[in-house]
Amino acid sequence: MASISLRSVQKAYGDHALVIRDVDLEIGEHEFCVFLGPSGCGKSTLLRMIAGLEDITDGDLYIDGKLVNEVPAAQRGVAMVFQSYALFPHMTVYQNMAFGLTLAKTPKDVIDQKVKEAARVLQLEALLERRPKELSGGQRQRVAIGRAIVRSPSVFLFDEPLSNLDATLRGQTRVEIARLHKQFNTASVVYVTHDQIEAMTLADKIVLLHAGADTAKYGSIAQVGAPLELYHRPRSRFVAGFIGSPRMNFLPARVVSGSAESVSIVLDETNERLQVHASGEALRPDQAVTLGIRPEHLEPAASEGSTQQISRTVSLVEQLGEHSYLHLDQPGGAVLIAKAPGDKTPRQGERVVFNVPPASCHLFTEDGFAVTSDAIKQFA
């Protein structure tokens, strides 16, 4: 068991700008923590600093309460599973899984017991005498995971372990990793991915990282929280736009009036007026804001006439079976996306009215920060 604590951690390469800036983070014992973010945000670099494969430019890193800035990787009690599997091609599956224990001069009977137990759990028993070239991508990844498991580490580190697999294998292996974490619930897991489905389905905690200029402006961490917290209560437009697929719709608007519990706005391009459940006391009339609404929260209306509605023309329909995504024309050439039931899909060119639930709306100020909302009590 081990907790991980990063305190004011920063990373720079030479005289270049910081790639990791002002990271303060606590990862608890047994916790499955996912580092999520776009390419170039530093998530793999942060993972490698925890592993001891990258030096820390500034700040402190603690594992299980012990300062490990200068502790070699081999002595940190962590095991890492790489994107490329990193298996020895000339060794069998058994030898690959046993390699770390052999280097540590572990007794042979202990090695045999640990390797066979891990092989049983990972369904690799029939493959122990094969070499990596004789395995599928999913089987190779399981061998890499097995090599980590046999060391009984206090921290598992995964660096985009599923990115080389096809969609079907990715889904199967994702479920396998979740099952293994529950079965071996003695270690903390830090998992890097750019795939939000992996993050949402695996994580106890998501650490969403900024990239590029946003890192210099706001720091490396955009938001930390449980998956549904980031989905329902994003703290910024960046978080709102990154979490969710398809991404959240953003519409320019202006404030009409605001109170402690709601804000009245008017959309810039259509003059449609809407209410949003948010604390708007700090907003001023005519202030520019951005309305955020997810495609799944735009509800095709059974009838027209409510003040909490917008009307748009369908320009494209993506039919996916159970549901469809409607691409809706917006003034100025922009596109709004809505989700509709697959058996009740409007046709291209049809004018459709949508309900806009006030509690499902988000407001963002010009600097990109969310106007706080207390409307969704179950996620407080």
C-alpha positions in Angstrom: 0.0 0.0 0.0 1.3 3.5 -0.8 0.0 7.0 -1.2 1.6 9.4 -3.6 2.0 13.1 -2.9 3.3 15.7 -5.4 4.0 19.2 -3.9 4.7 22.2 -6.2 6.3 19.8 -8.8 7.7 21.3 -11.9 9.7 20.0 -14.9 11.7 21.9 -17.5 14.1 20.7 -20.2 17.2 22.9 -20.2 16.3 26.5 -20.7 13.0 25.8 -22.3 9.6 26.7 -20.8 8.2 24.5 -18.1 6.3 21.4 -19.4 5.0 20.6 -15.9 4.0 23.6 -13.8 2.8 23.9 -10.2 1.5 20.4 -9.7 0.0 19.7 -6.3 -1.7 16.4 -6.1 -2.6 13.6 -3.6 -3.2 10.0 -4.8 -4.5 7.8 -2.0 -3.9 4.2 -1.1 -5.7 1.7 -3.4 -6.8 4.6 -5.6 -7.1 4.3 -9.4 -5.9 7.7 -10.7 -6.0 8.6 -14.4 -3.9 11.3 -15.9 -5.9 12.6 -18.9 -5.3 15.3 -21.4 -4.5 16.2 -25.0 -1.1 15.4 -26.7 1.7 17.5 -25.3 0.1 18.2 -21.9 2.9 16.4 -20.0 0.9 13.4 -18.6 3.6 10.8 -19.6 6.3 13.1 -18.3 4.5 13.4 -14.9 4.2 9.6 -14.8 7.8 9.1 -15.6 8.8 11.5 -12.7 6.8 9.3 -10.3 8.6 6.2 -11.7 12.0 7.8 -11.3 12.7 7.8 -15.1 12.7 11.7 -15.2 14.3 14.1 -12.8 12.1 16.7 -11.0 13.2 20.2 -11.8 11.6 21.7 -8.7 9.2 20.5 -5.9 8.9 17.3 -3.9 7.6 13.8 -4.6 6.6 11.5 -1.7 5.7 7.8 -2.0 4.2 6.4 1.2 5.3 9.4 3.1 9.0 9.1 2.0 10.7 11.8 -0.1 11.9 10.0 -3.2 13.3 12.8 -5.4 16.8 11.3 -5.3 15.7 7.6 -4.9 16.5 5.4 -7.9 13.6 4.0 -9.9 14.4 0.4 -8.8 14.1 1.3 -5.2 10.7 3.2 -5.3 8.5 0.1 -5.1 6.7 0.9 -8.4 6.1 -1.2 -11.5 5.5 0.3 -14.9 3.6 -1.1 -17.9 4.7 0.6 -21.1 2.8 1.5 -24.3 5.2 -0.6 -26.3 5.0 -3.6 -24.0 8.9 -3.7 -23.7 9.1 -7.5 -23.8 12.4 -9.3 -24.5 11.8 -11.0 -27.9 14.3 -13.9 -27.2 12.6 -14.8 -23.9 9.5 -16.9 -23.4 6.4 -15.5 -21.7 7.5 -17.2 -18.4 11.0 -15.7 -18.6 9.7 -12.2 -19.4 7.3 -12.4 -16.4 10.1 -13.7 -14.1 12.8 -11.3 -15.3 12.5 -8.7 -12.5 12.3 -11.4 -9.8 15.3 -13.2 -11.3 17.4 -9.9 -11.2 16.3 -9.5 -7.6 17.7 -13.0 -6.8 14.3 -14.2 -5.6 14.3 -18.0 -4.9 13.2 -20.1 -7.8 10.3 -21.7 -6.1 8.9 -18.2 -5.2 9.4 -17.0 -8.8 7.6 -20.1 -10.1 4.7 -19.6 -7.7 4.2 -15.9 -8.5 4.5 -16.3 -12.3 2.0 -19.2 -12.4 -0.5 -17.4 -10.2 -0.2 -14.3 -12.3 -0.6 -16.4 -15.5 -3.7 -18.0 -14.1 -5.3 -14.7 -13.3 -4.4 -13.2 -16.7 -5.3 -16.4 -18.6 -1.8 -16.9 -19.9 -1.2 -20.4 -18.6 -1.2 -22.0 -22.0 1.2 -19.4 -23.4 4.0 -19.5 -20.9 6.4 -21.2 -23.3 5.7 -19.0 -26.3 7.8 -16.0 -27.4 6.4 -12.5 -27.9 6.3 -12.8 -31.7 3.9 -15.7 -31.3 1.4 -13.6 -29.4 -1.4 -11.1 -30.3 -1.2 -7.5 -29.2 -3.7 -8.2 -26.4 -1.7 -11.2 -25.2 1.6 -9.2 -25.2 -0.1 -6.5 -23.1 -1.2 -9.1 -20.6 2.3 -10.4 -20.3 3.6 -6.9 -19.6 0.9 -6.5 -16.9 1.8 -9.9 -15.5 5.5 -8.9 -15.3 4.4 -6.0 -13.1 2.0 -8.0 -11.0 4.6 -10.6 -9.9 6.7 -7.9 -8.3 3.9 -7.1 -5.9 4.6 -3.4 -6.2 2.9 -0.8 -4.0 2.3 1.4 -7.1 1.3 0.4 -10.6 2.1 2.9 -13.4 0.5 2.5 -16.8 1.6 4.6 -19.8 -1.1 4.5 -22.4 -1.1 0.6 -22.3 -4.0 0.2 -24.8 -3.1 2.6 -27.5 -1.6 -0.1 -29.8 -4.7 -2.3 -29.6 -7.6 -2.4 -32.0 -11.0 -1.2 -30.7 -12.3 -4.6 -29.7 -9.2 -5.6 -27.8 -9.0 -2.2 -26.2 -12.4 -2.7 -24.7 -11.7 -6.2 -23.5 -8.3 -5.2 -22.0 -9.9 -2.2 -20.3 -12.3 -4.4 -18.5 -9.5 -6.8 -17.6 -7.4 -4.0 -16.0 -10.5 -2.8 -14.0 -11.0 -6.4 -12.8 -7.4 -6.8 -11.8 -7.4 -3.6 -9.8 -10.3 -4.9 -7.8 -8.7 -8.3 -7.4 -5.3 -6.9 -6.4 -6.6 -4.0 -4.4 -3.4 -3.6 -2.5 -1.7 -1.1 -4.8 -2.3 2.4 -6.0 -2.7 2.8 -9.8 -1.6 5.8 -11.9 -2.8 5.4 -15.5 -2.0 7.7 -18.4 -4.3 8.0 -21.4 -5.7 10.5 -23.9 -8.9 8.4 -24.3 -11.6 9.8 -22.1 -13.7 6.6 -22.3 -10.8 4.8 -20.6 -10.6 7.6 -18.0 -14.3 7.7 -17.3 -14.7 3.9 -17.0 -11.5 3.1 -15.0 -10.8 6.0 -12.7 -11.6 6.7 -9.1 -10.0 10.1 -9.7 -9.2 11.9 -13.0 -6.4 14.5 -13.2 -7.1 16.5 -16.4 -4.1 18.4 -17.6 -3.7 21.5 -19.7 -1.5 21.7 -22.7 0.6 24.4 -24.4 -0.1 28.1 -23.6 -2.9 27.1 -21.2 -0.2 25.4 -19.0 1.7 28.7 -18.7 -1.4 30.6 -18.0 -3.3 28.4 -15.6 -0.8 25.7 -14.5 -0.7 22.1 -15.5 -3.8 20.8 -13.8 -7.1 21.9 -15.2 -9.3 19.9 -12.7 -9.1 16.9 -10.3 -12.1 14.9 -9.4 -14.3 11.9 -9.8 -15.3 11.2 -13.4 -18.9 12.4 -12.9 -17.8 15.5 -11.1 -15.8 16.6 -14.2 -18.7 15.7 -16.4 -21.4 17.5 -14.5 -19.4 20.2 -12.8 -16.6 21.4 -15.1 -14.7 24.3 -13.6 -13.7 25.7 -17.0 -14.6 25.7 -20.6 -11.5 23.6 -21.3 -12.7 20.9 -19.0 -16.3 21.1 -20.3 -15.0 20.8 -23.9 -12.6 17.9 -23.2 -14.9 15.7 -21.2 -17.8 14.2 -23.2 -18.2 12.8 -26.7 -19.4 14.5 -28.8 -18.0 17.6 -27.1 -20.1 20.2 -25.4 -21.8 22.8 -27.6 -20.7 26.4 -26.9 -23.0 29.3 -27.8 -22.1 33.0 -27.4 -24.6 34.9 -25.2 -25.2 37.9 -23.1 -26.5 38.3 -19.5 -30.0 39.8 -19.2 -30.1 39.5 -15.4 -28.7 37.3 -12.6 -29.7 36.2 -9.1 -28.4 33.8 -6.5 -30.0 30.8 -8.1 -30.4 31.6 -11.8 -29.2 33.7 -14.8 -31.3 34.9 -17.7 -29.4 35.1 -20.9 -30.0 35.9 -24.6 -28.2 34.0 -27.4 -26.2 36.4 -29.5 -27.0 35.0 -32.9 -30.7 34.1 -32.5 -31.9 36.4 -29.7 -33.5 33.3 -28.0 -33.8 33.8 -24.3 -33.0 31.1 -21.8 -32.7 30.5 -18.0 -29.6 28.8 -16.5 -29.5 27.4 -13.0 -26.3 29.1 -11.8 -25.2 31.7 -9.2 -25.3 34.9 -11.2 -25.0 37.5 -8.5 -21.5 38.5 -9.7 -22.6 38.9 -13.3 -23.7 42.3 -14.7 -26.3 42.9 -17.4 -25.0 42.7 -21.0 -21.9 40.9 -19.9 -20.6 38.5 -22.5 -20.8 34.8 -21.5 -20.7 31.4 -23.2 -23.6 28.9 -22.8 -22.5 25.3 -22.7 -25.0 22.5 -23.3 -24.1 18.8 -24.0 -25.7 17.1 -27.1 -27.4 14.5 -24.8 -29.1 17.3 -22.8 -30.7 18.9 -25.9 -34.1 17.2 -25.8 -36.3 17.1 -29.0 -39.6 18.7 -27.8 -43.0 17.1 -28.3 -44.6 20.6 -28.7 -43.5 24.2 -29.2 -44.3 27.1 -27.0 -42.1 26.9 -23.9 -39.8 29.8 -23.3 -37.0 27.3 -22.5 -36.5 26.1 -26.1 -34.4 26.7 -29.2 -35.3 25.9 -32.8 -32.8 24.7 -35.5 -32.7 23.0 -38.9 -31.1 19.5 -39.2 -28.2 19.6 -41.7 -26.8 16.1 -41.2 -27.9 12.9 -39.3 -25.5 10.4 -37.9 -27.5 7.2 -37.3 -25.8 4.9 -34.8 -28.7 2.4 -34.1 -29.9 3.1 -30.5 -29.4 6.8 -31.0 -28.6 9.4 -33.6 -26.5 12.6 -33.6 -28.2 15.6 -35.3 -26.0 18.3 -36.8 -27.9 21.5 -36.6 -27.4 24.7 -38.6 -26.2 27.7 -36.6 -26.0 31.3 -37.8 -22.5 32.1 -39.1 -21.8 28.6 -40.3 -21.3 27.0 -36.9 -22.8 23.6 -36.0 -24.8 22.5 -33.0 -25.0 18.8 -32.2 -28.0 17.2 -30.4 -28.7 13.5 -29.5 -32.0 11.9 -30.5 -33.5 8.4 -30.1 -32.5 6.2 -33.0 -36.1 5.2 -33.8 -37.4 8.8 -33.8 -34.7 10.6 -35.8 -35.7 13.8 -37.7 -34.9 14.0 -41.3 -32.3 16.2 -42.9 -33.7 19.7 -43.6 -36.4 19.3 -40.9 -36.9 22.2 -38.4 -36.8 20.8 -34.9 -37.6 22.4 -31.5 -35.4 21.4 -28.5 -36.0 21.8 -24.8 -33.0 23.3 -23.0 -33.1 22.1 -19.3 -31.9 25.0 -17.1 -30.1 22.6 -14.7 -28.1 21.0 -17.6 -26.8 24.3 -18.9 -23.3 25.7 -18.1 -22.1 29.3 -18.2 -18.5 30.4 -18.8 -17.1 33.9 -18.5 -14.8 35.4 -21.1 -11.7 34.1 -19.3 -13.0 30.6 -19.6 -14.0 29.9 -16.0 -17.3 28.4 -15.1 -20.1 30.4 -13.4 -20.7 28.1 -10.4 -23.9 26.2 -10.1 -25.5 24.4 -7.2 -28.5 23.1 -9.1 -27.4 19.5 -9.4 -27.4 18.5 -5.8 -26.7 14.8 -6.3 -23.2 15.6 -7.6 -22.3 18.1 -4.9 
